[in-house]
Amino acid sequence: MPHCMVPECTNNSRKTVRISYHRIPKEKGLREAWLARIRRVNPRDMNNSCVCSAHFTPDCFERTLDLVPGYQKRPKLKSDAVPSIFPRSKPEKARSTGRRRNQIRSEQARQEVLSKP
C-alpha cells in the first residue's frame, strides 16, 4: 500500500481516489532536490518511498492520450519534475523518544518530593 512520505500528508492508496504515487528518483541530483523540498528529517527506505501527485503542479506531468476508453492511465511525471506543493509551513521536527520524556517527568516528580516540607 503506497503512502506519501511528505510530513503531515495523510494520503495513502486505501483512502484516496485519483491520486498517483511516484517513487523518489534514483538519479543523485534529482533525488537530492526532492529530499531538500520534502524536508523529511529521517527518511526511511528511500527505494520504496513515494510522493503523491498532490505535491506536484499540473505542468509537472506529461500529457498522454488514453487509447482505451474507460481505462485511465497513471499520470507520468516529467523527468525533471520536483515536488513543490506542501500543506505545512515549517520543516518536520525530530521526534523525541518516550525514554527522554519519562526521564524529565521523573526528575520533575523527584524535585516536587524534595521541595515538600
Phi and psi restraints in degrees (range 20) as a CNS / XPLOR table:
assign (resid 1 and name C) (resid 2 and name N)
       (resid 2 and name CA) (resid 2 and name C) 1.0 -70.3 20.0 2
assign (resid 2 and name N) (resid 2 and name CA)
       (resid 2 and name C) (resid 3 and name N) 1.0 144.6 20.0 2
assign (resid 2 and name C) (resid 3 and name N)
       (resid 3 and name CA) (resid 3 and name C) 1.0 -141.8 20.0 2
assign (resid 3 and name N) (resid 3 and name CA)
       (resid 3 and name C) (resid 4 and name N) 1.0 156.6 20.0 2
assign (resid 3 and name C) (resid 4 and name N)
       (resid 4 and name CA) (resid 4 and name C) 1.0 -78.6 20.0 2
assign (resid 4 and name N) (resid 4 and name CA)
       (resid 4 and name C) (resid 5 and name N) 1.0 135.4 20.0 2
assign (resid 4 and name C) (resid 5 and name N)
       (resid 5 and name CA) (resid 5 and name C) 1.0 -89.4 20.0 2
assign (resid 5 and name N) (resid 5 and name CA)
       (resid 5 and name C) (resid 6 and name N) 1.0 -0.4 20.0 2
assign (resid 5 and name C) (resid 6 and name N)
       (resid 6 and name CA) (resid 6 and name C) 1.0 -70.7 20.0 2
assign (resid 6 and name N) (resid 6 and name CA)
       (resid 6 and name C) (resid 7 and name N) 1.0 131.2 20.0 2
assign (resid 6 and name C) (resid 7 and name N)
       (resid 7 and name CA) (resid 7 and name C) 1.0 -56.0 20.0 2
assign (resid 7 and name N) (resid 7 and name CA)
       (resid 7 and name C) (resid 8 and name N) 1.0 138.4 20.0 2
assign (resid 7 and name C) (resid 8 and name N)
       (resid 8 and name CA) (resid 8 and name C) 1.0 70.8 20.0 2
assign (resid 8 and name N) (resid 8 and name CA)
       (resid 8 and name C) (resid 9 and name N) 1.0 3.3 20.0 2
assign (resid 8 and name C) (resid 9 and name N)
       (resid 9 and name CA) (resid 9 and name C) 1.0 -92.0 20.0 2
assign (resid 9 and name N) (resid 9 and name CA)
       (resid 9 and name C) (resid 10 and name N) 1.0 128.5 20.0 2
assign (resid 9 and name C) (resid 10 and name N)
       (resid 10 and name CA) (resid 10 and name C) 1.0 -106.4 20.0 2
assign (resid 10 and name N) (resid 10 and name CA)
       (resid 10 and name C) (resid 11 and name N) 1.0 12.4 20.0 2
assign (resid 10 and name C) (resid 11 and name N)
       (resid 11 and name CA) (resid 11 and name C) 1.0 -70.2 20.0 2
assign (resid 11 and name N) (resid 11 and name CA)
       (resid 11 and name C) (resid 12 and name N) 1.0 133.7 20.0 2
assign (resid 11 and name C) (resid 12 and name N)
       (resid 12 and name CA) (resid 12 and name C) 1.0 -147.5 20.0 2
assign (resid 12 and name N) (resid 12 and name CA)
       (resid 12 and name C) (resid 13 and name N) 1.0 162.0 20.0 2
assign (resid 12 and name C) (resid 13 and name N)
       (resid 13 and name CA) (resid 13 and name C) 1.0 -67.0 20.0 2
assign (resid 13 and name N) (resid 13 and name CA)
       (resid 13 and name C) (resid 14 and name N) 1.0 -20.2 20.0 2
assign (resid 13 and name C) (resid 14 and name N)
       (resid 14 and name CA) (resid 14 and name C) 1.0 -74.4 20.0 2
assign (resid 14 and name N) (resid 14 and name CA)
       (resid 14 and name C) (resid 15 and name N) 1.0 -33.3 20.0 2
assign (resid 14 and name C) (resid 15 and name N)
       (resid 15 and name CA) (resid 15 and name C) 1.0 -112.0 20.0 2
assign (resid 15 and name N) (resid 15 and name CA)
       (resid 15 and name C) (resid 16 and name N) 1.0 -3.7 20.0 2
assign (resid 15 and name C) (resid 16 and name N)
       (resid 16 and name CA) (resid 16 and name C) 1.0 -113.2 20.0 2
assign (resid 16 and name N) (resid 16 and name CA)
       (resid 16 and name C) (resid 17 and name N) 1.0 150.1 20.0 2
assign (resid 16 and name C) (resid 17 and name N)
       (resid 17 and name CA) (resid 17 and name C) 1.0 -123.6 20.0 2
assign (resid 17 and name N) (resid 17 and name CA)
       (resid 17 and name C) (resid 18 and name N) 1.0 142.2 20.0 2
assign (resid 17 and name C) (resid 18 and name N)
       (resid 18 and name CA) (resid 18 and name C) 1.0 62.4 20.0 2
assign (resid 18 and name N) (resid 18 and name CA)
       (resid 18 and name C) (resid 19 and name N) 1.0 31.1 20.0 2
assign (resid 18 and name C) (resid 19 and name N)
       (resid 19 and name CA) (resid 19 and name C) 1.0 -121.5 20.0 2
assign (resid 19 and name N) (resid 19 and name CA)
       (resid 19 and name C) (resid 20 and name N) 1.0 129.9 20.0 2
assign (resid 19 and name C) (resid 20 and name N)
       (resid 20 and name CA) (resid 20 and name C) 1.0 -102.5 20.0 2
assign (resid 20 and name N) (resid 20 and name CA)
       (resid 20 and name C) (resid 21 and name N) 1.0 158.3 20.0 2
assign (resid 20 and name C) (resid 21 and name N)
       (resid 21 and name CA) (resid 21 and name C) 1.0 -120.2 20.0 2
assign (resid 21 and name N) (resid 21 and name CA)
       (resid 21 and name C) (resid 22 and name N) 1.0 133.1 20.0 2
assign (resid 21 and name C) (resid 22 and name N)
       (resid 22 and name CA) (resid 22 and name C) 1.0 -125.1 20.0 2
assign (resid 22 and name N) (resid 22 and name CA)
       (resid 22 and name C) (resid 23 and name N) 1.0 129.5 20.0 2
assign (resid 22 and name C) (resid 23 and name N)
       (resid 23 and name CA) (resid 23 and name C) 1.0 -69.5 20.0 2
assign (resid 23 and name N) (resid 23 and name CA)
       (resid 23 and name C) (resid 24 and name N) 1.0 153.2 20.0 2
assign (resid 23 and name C) (resid 24 and name N)
       (resid 24 and name CA) (resid 24 and name C) 1.0 -64.7 20.0 2
assign (resid 24 and name N) (resid 24 and name CA)
       (resid 24 and name C) (resid 25 and name N) 1.0 132.5 20.0 2
assign (resid 24 and name C) (resid 25 and name N)
       (resid 25 and name CA) (resid 25 and name C) 1.0 -65.3 20.0 2
assign (resid 25 and name N) (resid 25 and name CA)
       (resid 25 and name C) (resid 26 and name N) 1.0 151.7 20.0 2
assign (resid 25 and name C) (resid 26 and name N)
       (resid 26 and name CA) (resid 26 and name C) 1.0 -84.9 20.0 2
assign (resid 26 and name N) (resid 26 and name CA)
       (resid 26 and name C) (resid 27 and name N) 1.0 -23.5 20.0 2
assign (resid 26 and name C) (resid 27 and name N)
       (resid 27 and name CA) (resid 27 and name C) 1.0 -62.8 20.0 2
assign (resid 27 and name N) (resid 27 and name CA)
       (resid 27 and name C) (resid 28 and name N) 1.0 126.7 20.0 2
assign (resid 27 and name C) (resid 28 and name N)
       (resid 28 and name CA) (resid 28 and name C) 1.0 -57.2 20.0 2
assign (resid 28 and name N) (resid 28 and name CA)
       (resid 28 and name C) (resid 29 and name N) 1.0 -49.7 20.0 2
assign (resid 28 and name C) (resid 29 and name N)
       (resid 29 and name CA) (resid 29 and name C) 1.0 -62.8 20.0 2
assign (resid 29 and name N) (resid 29 and name CA)
       (resid 29 and name C) (resid 30 and name N) 1.0 -44.8 20.0 2
assign (resid 29 and name C) (resid 30 and name N)
       (resid 30 and name CA) (resid 30 and name C) 1.0 -69.5 20.0 2
assign (resid 30 and name N) (resid 30 and name CA)
       (resid 30 and name C) (resid 31 and name N) 1.0 -38.2 20.0 2
assign (resid 30 and name C) (resid 31 and name N)
       (resid 31 and name CA) (resid 31 and name C) 1.0 -60.9 20.0 2
assign (resid 31 and name N) (resid 31 and name CA)
       (resid 31 and name C) (resid 32 and name N) 1.0 -44.8 20.0 2
assign (resid 31 and name C) (resid 32 and name N)
       (resid 32 and name CA) (resid 32 and name C) 1.0 -63.3 20.0 2
assign (resid 32 and name N) (resid 32 and name CA)
       (resid 32 and name C) (resid 33 and name N) 1.0 -37.0 20.0 2
assign (resid 32 and name C) (resid 33 and name N)
       (resid 33 and name CA) (resid 33 and name C) 1.0 -64.9 20.0 2
assign (resid 33 and name N) (resid 33 and name CA)
       (resid 33 and name C) (resid 34 and name N) 1.0 -43.0 20.0 2
assign (resid 33 and name C) (resid 34 and name N)
       (resid 34 and name CA) (resid 34 and name C) 1.0 -61.9 20.0 2
assign (resid 34 and name N) (resid 34 and name CA)
       (resid 34 and name C) (resid 35 and name N) 1.0 -48.8 20.0 2
assign (resid 34 and name C) (resid 35 and name N)
       (resid 35 and name CA) (resid 35 and name C) 1.0 -65.1 20.0 2
assign (resid 35 and name N) (resid 35 and name CA)
       (resid 35 and name C) (resid 36 and name N) 1.0 -35.0 20.0 2
assign (resid 35 and name C) (resid 36 and name N)
       (resid 36 and name CA) (resid 36 and name C) 1.0 -65.6 20.0 2
assign (resid 36 and name N) (resid 36 and name CA)
       (resid 36 and name C) (resid 37 and name N) 1.0 -39.0 20.0 2
assign (resid 36 and name C) (resid 37 and name N)
       (resid 37 and name CA) (resid 37 and name C) 1.0 -71.4 20.0 2
assign (resid 37 and name N) (resid 37 and name CA)
       (resid 37 and name C) (resid 38 and name N) 1.0 -39.9 20.0 2
assign (resid 37 and name C) (resid 38 and name N)
       (resid 38 and name CA) (resid 38 and name C) 1.0 -69.5 20.0 2
assign (resid 38 and name N) (resid 38 and name CA)
       (resid 38 and name C) (resid 39 and name N) 1.0 -34.7 20.0 2
assign (resid 38 and name C) (resid 39 and name N)
       (resid 39 and name CA) (resid 39 and name C) 1.0 56.3 20.0 2
assign (resid 39 and name N) (resid 39 and name CA)
       (resid 39 and name C) (resid 40 and name N) 1.0 48.5 20.0 2
assign (resid 39 and name C) (resid 40 and name N)
       (resid 40 and name CA) (resid 40 and name C) 1.0 -87.4 20.0 2
assign (resid 40 and name N) (resid 40 and name CA)
       (resid 40 and name C) (resid 41 and name N) 1.0 130.3 20.0 2
assign (resid 40 and name C) (resid 41 and name N)
       (resid 41 and name CA) (resid 41 and name C) 1.0 -68.7 20.0 2
assign (resid 41 and name N) (resid 41 and name CA)
       (resid 41 and name C) (resid 42 and name N) 1.0 -54.4 20.0 2
assign (resid 41 and name C) (resid 42 and name N)
       (resid 42 and name CA) (resid 42 and name C) 1.0 -123.6 20.0 2
assign (resid 42 and name N) (resid 42 and name CA)
       (resid 42 and name C) (resid 43 and name N) 1.0 80.3 20.0 2
assign (resid 42 and name C) (resid 43 and name N)
       (resid 43 and name CA) (resid 43 and name C) 1.0 -66.2 20.0 2
assign (resid 43 and name N) (resid 43 and name CA)
       (resid 43 and name C) (resid 44 and name N) 1.0 134.4 20.0 2
assign (resid 43 and name C) (resid 44 and name N)
       (resid 44 and name CA) (resid 44 and name C) 1.0 -86.5 20.0 2
assign (resid 44 and name N) (resid 44 and name CA)
       (resid 44 and name C) (resid 45 and name N) 1.0 -128.4 20.0 2
assign (resid 44 and name C) (resid 45 and name N)
       (resid 45 and name CA) (resid 45 and name C) 1.0 -65.6 20.0 2
assign (resid 45 and name N) (resid 45 and name CA)
       (resid 45 and name C) (resid 46 and name N) 1.0 97.9 20.0 2
assign (resid 45 and name C) (resid 46 and name N)
       (resid 46 and name CA) (resid 46 and name C) 1.0 -68.3 20.0 2
assign (resid 46 and name N) (resid 46 and name CA)
       (resid 46 and name C) (resid 47 and name N) 1.0 -23.3 20.0 2
assign (resid 46 and name C) (resid 47 and name N)
       (resid 47 and name CA) (resid 47 and name C) 1.0 -73.1 20.0 2
assign (resid 47 and name N) (resid 47 and name CA)
       (resid 47 and name C) (resid 48 and name N) 1.0 -23.6 20.0 2
assign (resid 47 and name C) (resid 48 and name N)
       (resid 48 and name CA) (resid 48 and name C) 1.0 -114.0 20.0 2
assign (resid 48 and name N) (resid 48 and name CA)
       (resid 48 and name C) (resid 49 and name N) 1.0 8.1 20.0 2
assign (resid 48 and name C) (resid 49 and name N)
       (resid 49 and name CA) (resid 49 and name C) 1.0 -81.3 20.0 2
assign (resid 49 and name N) (resid 49 and name CA)
       (resid 49 and name C) (resid 50 and name N) 1.0 145.1 20.0 2
assign (resid 49 and name C) (resid 50 and name N)
       (resid 50 and name CA) (resid 50 and name C) 1.0 -130.8 20.0 2
assign (resid 50 and name N) (resid 50 and name CA)
       (resid 50 and name C) (resid 51 and name N) 1.0 156.0 20.0 2
assign (resid 50 and name C) (resid 51 and name N)
       (resid 51 and name CA) (resid 51 and name C) 1.0 -123.8 20.0 2
assign (resid 51 and name N) (resid 51 and name CA)
       (resid 51 and name C) (resid 52 and name N) 1.0 134.3 20.0 2
assign (resid 51 and name C) (resid 52 and name N)
       (resid 52 and name CA) (resid 52 and name C) 1.0 -80.8 20.0 2
assign (resid 52 and name N) (resid 52 and name CA)
       (resid 52 and name C) (resid 53 and name N) 1.0 162.0 20.0 2
assign (resid 52 and name C) (resid 53 and name N)
       (resid 53 and name CA) (resid 53 and name C) 1.0 -67.2 20.0 2
assign (resid 53 and name N) (resid 53 and name CA)
       (resid 53 and name C) (resid 54 and name N) 1.0 -13.1 20.0 2
assign (resid 53 and name C) (resid 54 and name N)
       (resid 54 and name CA) (resid 54 and name C) 1.0 -66.5 20.0 2
assign (resid 54 and name N) (resid 54 and name CA)
       (resid 54 and name C) (resid 55 and name N) 1.0 -15.0 20.0 2
assign (resid 54 and name C) (resid 55 and name N)
       (resid 55 and name CA) (resid 55 and name C) 1.0 -100.0 20.0 2
assign (resid 55 and name N) (resid 55 and name CA)
       (resid 55 and name C) (resid 56 and name N) 1.0 9.8 20.0 2
assign (resid 55 and name C) (resid 56 and name N)
       (resid 56 and name CA) (resid 56 and name C) 1.0 -120.9 20.0 2
assign (resid 56 and name N) (resid 56 and name CA)
       (resid 56 and name C) (resid 57 and name N) 1.0 143.8 20.0 2
assign (resid 56 and name C) (resid 57 and name N)
       (resid 57 and name CA) (resid 57 and name C) 1.0 -76.1 20.0 2
assign (resid 57 and name N) (resid 57 and name CA)
       (resid 57 and name C) (resid 58 and name N) 1.0 157.6 20.0 2
assign (resid 57 and name C) (resid 58 and name N)
       (resid 58 and name CA) (resid 58 and name C) 1.0 -58.3 20.0 2
assign (resid 58 and name N) (resid 58 and name CA)
       (resid 58 and name C) (resid 59 and name N) 1.0 -28.7 20.0 2
assign (resid 58 and name C) (resid 59 and name N)
       (resid 59 and name CA) (resid 59 and name C) 1.0 -76.2 20.0 2
assign (resid 59 and name N) (resid 59 and name CA)
       (resid 59 and name C) (resid 60 and name N) 1.0 -3.0 20.0 2
assign (resid 59 and name C) (resid 60 and name N)
       (resid 60 and name CA) (resid 60 and name C) 1.0 -81.0 20.0 2
assign (resid 60 and name N) (resid 60 and name CA)
       (resid 60 and name C) (resid 61 and name N) 1.0 -11.4 20.0 2
assign (resid 60 and name C) (resid 61 and name N)
       (resid 61 and name CA) (resid 61 and name C) 1.0 -103.6 20.0 2
assign (resid 61 and name N) (resid 61 and name CA)
       (resid 61 and name C) (resid 62 and name N) 1.0 144.1 20.0 2
assign (resid 61 and name C) (resid 62 and name N)
       (resid 62 and name CA) (resid 62 and name C) 1.0 -78.0 20.0 2
assign (resid 62 and name N) (resid 62 and name CA)
       (resid 62 and name C) (resid 63 and name N) 1.0 143.0 20.0 2
assign (resid 62 and name C) (resid 63 and name N)
       (resid 63 and name CA) (resid 63 and name C) 1.0 -84.6 20.0 2
assign (resid 63 and name N) (resid 63 and name CA)
       (resid 63 and name C) (resid 64 and name N) 1.0 126.5 20.0 2
assign (resid 63 and name C) (resid 64 and name N)
       (resid 64 and name CA) (resid 64 and name C) 1.0 -127.8 20.0 2
assign (resid 64 and name N) (resid 64 and name CA)
       (resid 64 and name C) (resid 65 and name N) 1.0 151.9 20.0 2
assign (resid 64 and name C) (resid 65 and name N)
       (resid 65 and name CA) (resid 65 and name C) 1.0 -96.4 20.0 2
assign (resid 65 and name N) (resid 65 and name CA)
       (resid 65 and name C) (resid 66 and name N) 1.0 132.4 20.0 2
assign (resid 65 and name C) (resid 66 and name N)
       (resid 66 and name CA) (resid 66 and name C) 1.0 -81.8 20.0 2
assign (resid 66 and name N) (resid 66 and name CA)
       (resid 66 and name C) (resid 67 and name N) 1.0 114.5 20.0 2
assign (resid 66 and name C) (resid 67 and name N)
       (resid 67 and name CA) (resid 67 and name C) 1.0 -82.3 20.0 2
assign (resid 67 and name N) (resid 67 and name CA)
       (resid 67 and name C) (resid 68 and name N) 1.0 -27.8 20.0 2
assign (resid 67 and name C) (resid 68 and name N)
       (resid 68 and name CA) (resid 68 and name C) 1.0 -104.0 20.0 2
assign (resid 68 and name N) (resid 68 and name CA)
       (resid 68 and name C) (resid 69 and name N) 1.0 120.4 20.0 2
assign (resid 68 and name C) (resid 69 and name N)
       (resid 69 and name CA) (resid 69 and name C) 1.0 -62.6 20.0 2
assign (resid 69 and name N) (resid 69 and name CA)
       (resid 69 and name C) (resid 70 and name N) 1.0 138.0 20.0 2
assign (resid 69 and name C) (resid 70 and name N)
       (resid 70 and name CA) (resid 70 and name C) 1.0 84.7 20.0 2
assign (resid 70 and name N) (resid 70 and name CA)
       (resid 70 and name C) (resid 71 and name N) 1.0 -5.3 20.0 2
assign (resid 70 and name C) (resid 71 and name N)
       (resid 71 and name CA) (resid 71 and name C) 1.0 -110.8 20.0 2
assign (resid 71 and name N) (resid 71 and name CA)
       (resid 71 and name C) (resid 72 and name N) 1.0 120.1 20.0 2
assign (resid 71 and name C) (resid 72 and name N)
       (resid 72 and name CA) (resid 72 and name C) 1.0 -99.1 20.0 2
assign (resid 72 and name N) (resid 72 and name CA)
       (resid 72 and name C) (resid 73 and name N) 1.0 120.0 20.0 2
assign (resid 72 and name C) (resid 73 and name N)
       (resid 73 and name CA) (resid 73 and name C) 1.0 -80.5 20.0 2
assign (resid 73 and name N) (resid 73 and name CA)
       (resid 73 and name C) (resid 74 and name N) 1.0 144.6 20.0 2
assign (resid 73 and name C) (resid 74 and name N)
       (resid 74 and name CA) (resid 74 and name C) 1.0 -65.0 20.0 2
assign (resid 74 and name N) (resid 74 and name CA)
       (resid 74 and name C) (resid 75 and name N) 1.0 133.0 20.0 2
assign (resid 74 and name C) (resid 75 and name N)
       (resid 75 and name CA) (resid 75 and name C) 1.0 -61.3 20.0 2
assign (resid 75 and name N) (resid 75 and name CA)
       (resid 75 and name C) (resid 76 and name N) 1.0 141.6 20.0 2
assign (resid 75 and name C) (resid 76 and name N)
       (resid 76 and name CA) (resid 76 and name C) 1.0 -107.9 20.0 2
assign (resid 76 and name N) (resid 76 and name CA)
       (resid 76 and name C) (resid 77 and name N) 1.0 131.1 20.0 2
assign (resid 76 and name C) (resid 77 and name N)
       (resid 77 and name CA) (resid 77 and name C) 1.0 -75.7 20.0 2
assign (resid 77 and name N) (resid 77 and name CA)
       (resid 77 and name C) (resid 78 and name N) 1.0 147.5 20.0 2
assign (resid 77 and name C) (resid 78 and name N)
       (resid 78 and name CA) (resid 78 and name C) 1.0 -69.0 20.0 2
assign (resid 78 and name N) (resid 78 and name CA)
       (resid 78 and name C) (resid 79 and name N) 1.0 156.6 20.0 2
assign (resid 78 and name C) (resid 79 and name N)
       (resid 79 and name CA) (resid 79 and name C) 1.0 -65.4 20.0 2
assign (resid 79 and name N) (resid 79 and name CA)
       (resid 79 and name C) (resid 80 and name N) 1.0 -22.5 20.0 2
assign (resid 79 and name C) (resid 80 and name N)
       (resid 80 and name CA) (resid 80 and name C) 1.0 -107.6 20.0 2
assign (resid 80 and name N) (resid 80 and name CA)
       (resid 80 and name C) (resid 81 and name N) 1.0 14.2 20.0 2
assign (resid 80 and name C) (resid 81 and name N)
       (resid 81 and name CA) (resid 81 and name C) 1.0 -69.1 20.0 2
assign (resid 81 and name N) (resid 81 and name CA)
       (resid 81 and name C) (resid 82 and name N) 1.0 140.2 20.0 2
assign (resid 81 and name C) (resid 82 and name N)
       (resid 82 and name CA) (resid 82 and name C) 1.0 -133.7 20.0 2
assign (resid 82 and name N) (resid 82 and name CA)
       (resid 82 and name C) (resid 83 and name N) 1.0 135.4 20.0 2
assign (resid 82 and name C) (resid 83 and name N)
       (resid 83 and name CA) (resid 83 and name C) 1.0 -60.3 20.0 2
assign (resid 83 and name N) (resid 83 and name CA)
       (resid 83 and name C) (resid 84 and name N) 1.0 138.8 20.0 2
assign (resid 83 and name C) (resid 84 and name N)
       (resid 84 and name CA) (resid 84 and name C) 1.0 -139.9 20.0 2
assign (resid 84 and name N) (resid 84 and name CA)
       (resid 84 and name C) (resid 85 and name N) 1.0 -1.2 20.0 2
assign (resid 84 and name C) (resid 85 and name N)
       (resid 85 and name CA) (resid 85 and name C) 1.0 -112.8 20.0 2
assign (resid 85 and name N) (resid 85 and name CA)
       (resid 85 and name C) (resid 86 and name N) 1.0 119.6 20.0 2
assign (resid 85 and name C) (resid 86 and name N)
       (resid 86 and name CA) (resid 86 and name C) 1.0 -134.4 20.0 2
assign (resid 86 and name N) (resid 86 and name CA)
       (resid 86 and name C) (resid 87 and name N) 1.0 136.4 20.0 2
assign (resid 86 and name C) (resid 87 and name N)
       (resid 87 and name CA) (resid 87 and name C) 1.0 -80.6 20.0 2
assign (resid 87 and name N) (resid 87 and name CA)
       (resid 87 and name C) (resid 88 and name N) 1.0 -5.2 20.0 2
assign (resid 87 and name C) (resid 88 and name N)
       (resid 88 and name CA) (resid 88 and name C) 1.0 -110.0 20.0 2
assign (resid 88 and name N) (resid 88 and name CA)
       (resid 88 and name C) (resid 89 and name N) 1.0 164.6 20.0 2
assign (resid 88 and name C) (resid 89 and name N)
       (resid 89 and name CA) (resid 89 and name C) 1.0 -108.4 20.0 2
assign (resid 89 and name N) (resid 89 and name CA)
       (resid 89 and name C) (resid 90 and name N) 1.0 -17.8 20.0 2
assign (resid 89 and name C) (resid 90 and name N)
       (resid 90 and name CA) (resid 90 and name C) 1.0 -131.2 20.0 2
assign (resid 90 and name N) (resid 90 and name CA)
       (resid 90 and name C) (resid 91 and name N) 1.0 156.2 20.0 2
assign (resid 90 and name C) (resid 91 and name N)
       (resid 91 and name CA) (resid 91 and name C) 1.0 -67.6 20.0 2
assign (resid 91 and name N) (resid 91 and name CA)
       (resid 91 and name C) (resid 92 and name N) 1.0 159.3 20.0 2
assign (resid 91 and name C) (resid 92 and name N)
       (resid 92 and name CA) (resid 92 and name C) 1.0 -64.3 20.0 2
assign (resid 92 and name N) (resid 92 and name CA)
       (resid 92 and name C) (resid 93 and name N) 1.0 139.3 20.0 2
assign (resid 92 and name C) (resid 93 and name N)
       (resid 93 and name CA) (resid 93 and name C) 1.0 -94.1 20.0 2
assign (resid 93 and name N) (resid 93 and name CA)
       (resid 93 and name C) (resid 94 and name N) 1.0 149.9 20.0 2
assign (resid 93 and name C) (resid 94 and name N)
       (resid 94 and name CA) (resid 94 and name C) 1.0 -66.4 20.0 2
assign (resid 94 and name N) (resid 94 and name CA)
       (resid 94 and name C) (resid 95 and name N) 1.0 135.9 20.0 2
assign (resid 94 and name C) (resid 95 and name N)
       (resid 95 and name CA) (resid 95 and name C) 1.0 -77.0 20.0 2
assign (resid 95 and name N) (resid 95 and name CA)
       (resid 95 and name C) (resid 96 and name N) 1.0 138.3 20.0 2
assign (resid 95 and name C) (resid 96 and name N)
       (resid 96 and name CA) (resid 96 and name C) 1.0 -84.9 20.0 2
assign (resid 96 and name N) (resid 96 and name CA)
       (resid 96 and name C) (resid 97 and name N) 1.0 149.6 20.0 2
assign (resid 96 and name C) (resid 97 and name N)
       (resid 97 and name CA) (resid 97 and name C) 1.0 -84.1 20.0 2
assign (resid 97 and name N) (resid 97 and name CA)
       (resid 97 and name C) (resid 98 and name N) 1.0 154.6 20.0 2
assign (resid 97 and name C) (resid 98 and name N)
       (resid 98 and name CA) (resid 98 and name C) 1.0 -62.1 20.0 2
assign (resid 98 and name N) (resid 98 and name CA)
       (resid 98 and name C) (resid 99 and name N) 1.0 -28.5 20.0 2
assign (resid 98 and name C) (resid 99 and name N)
       (resid 99 and name CA) (resid 99 and name C) 1.0 -62.0 20.0 2
assign (resid 99 and name N) (resid 99 and name CA)
       (resid 99 and name C) (resid 100 and name N) 1.0 -45.3 20.0 2
assign (resid 99 and name C) (resid 100 and name N)
       (resid 100 and name CA) (resid 100 and name C) 1.0 -65.8 20.0 2
assign (resid 100 and name N) (resid 100 and name CA)
       (resid 100 and name C) (resid 101 and name N) 1.0 -41.8 20.0 2
assign (resid 100 and name C) (resid 101 and name N)
       (resid 101 and name CA) (resid 101 and name C) 1.0 -60.5 20.0 2
assign (resid 101 and name N) (resid 101 and name CA)
       (resid 101 and name C) (resid 102 and name N) 1.0 -42.1 20.0 2
assign (resid 101 and name C) (resid 102 and name N)
       (resid 102 and name CA) (resid 102 and name C) 1.0 -64.9 20.0 2
assign (resid 102 and name N) (resid 102 and name CA)
       (resid 102 and name C) (resid 103 and name N) 1.0 -37.5 20.0 2
assign (resid 102 and name C) (resid 103 and name N)
       (resid 103 and name CA) (resid 103 and name C) 1.0 -63.2 20.0 2
assign (resid 103 and name N) (resid 103 and name CA)
       (resid 103 and name C) (resid 104 and name N) 1.0 -42.8 20.0 2
assign (resid 103 and name C) (resid 104 and name N)
       (resid 104 and name CA) (resid 104 and name C) 1.0 -64.0 20.0 2
assign (resid 104 and name N) (resid 104 and name CA)
       (resid 104 and name C) (resid 105 and name N) 1.0 -45.0 20.0 2
assign (resid 104 and name C) (resid 105 and name N)
       (resid 105 and name CA) (resid 105 and name C) 1.0 -62.1 20.0 2
assign (resid 105 and name N) (resid 105 and name CA)
       (resid 105 and name C) (resid 106 and name N) 1.0 -42.0 20.0 2
assign (resid 105 and name C) (resid 106 and name N)
       (resid 106 and name CA) (resid 106 and name C) 1.0 -67.8 20.0 2
assign (resid 106 and name N) (resid 106 and name CA)
       (resid 106 and name C) (resid 107 and name N) 1.0 -35.3 20.0 2
assign (resid 106 and name C) (resid 107 and name N)
       (resid 107 and name CA) (resid 107 and name C) 1.0 -65.8 20.0 2
assign (resid 107 and name N) (resid 107 and name CA)
       (resid 107 and name C) (resid 108 and name N) 1.0 -40.7 20.0 2
assign (resid 107 and name C) (resid 108 and name N)
       (resid 108 and name CA) (resid 108 and name C) 1.0 -64.7 20.0 2
assign (resid 108 and name N) (resid 108 and name CA)
       (resid 108 and name C) (resid 109 and name N) 1.0 -42.7 20.0 2
assign (resid 108 and name C) (resid 109 and name N)
       (resid 109 and name CA) (resid 109 and name C) 1.0 -64.2 20.0 2
assign (resid 109 and name N) (resid 109 and name CA)
       (resid 109 and name C) (resid 110 and name N) 1.0 -40.7 20.0 2
assign (resid 109 and name C) (resid 110 and name N)
       (resid 110 and name CA) (resid 110 and name C) 1.0 -62.9 20.0 2
assign (resid 110 and name N) (resid 110 and name CA)
       (resid 110 and name C) (resid 111 and name N) 1.0 -42.0 20.0 2
assign (resid 110 and name C) (resid 111 and name N)
       (resid 111 and name CA) (resid 111 and name C) 1.0 -66.0 20.0 2
assign (resid 111 and name N) (resid 111 and name CA)
       (resid 111 and name C) (resid 112 and name N) 1.0 -38.1 20.0 2
assign (resid 111 and name C) (resid 112 and name N)
       (resid 112 and name CA) (resid 112 and name C) 1.0 -63.7 20.0 2
assign (resid 112 and name N) (resid 112 and name CA)
       (resid 112 and name C) (resid 113 and name N) 1.0 -41.7 20.0 2
assign (resid 112 and name C) (resid 113 and name N)
       (resid 113 and name CA) (resid 113 and name C) 1.0 -66.0 20.0 2
assign (resid 113 and name N) (resid 113 and name CA)
       (resid 113 and name C) (resid 114 and name N) 1.0 -41.8 20.0 2
assign (resid 113 and name C) (resid 114 and name N)
       (resid 114 and name CA) (resid 114 and name C) 1.0 -70.0 20.0 2
assign (resid 114 and name N) (resid 114 and name CA)
       (resid 114 and name C) (resid 115 and name N) 1.0 -29.5 20.0 2
assign (resid 114 and name C) (resid 115 and name N)
       (resid 115 and name CA) (resid 115 and name C) 1.0 -81.4 20.0 2
assign (resid 115 and name N) (resid 115 and name CA)
       (resid 115 and name C) (resid 116 and name N) 1.0 -14.8 20.0 2
assign (resid 115 and name C) (resid 116 and name N)
       (resid 116 and name CA) (resid 116 and name C) 1.0 -74.7 20.0 2
assign (resid 116 and name N) (resid 116 and name CA)
       (resid 116 and name C) (resid 117 and name N) 1.0 142.7 20.0 2
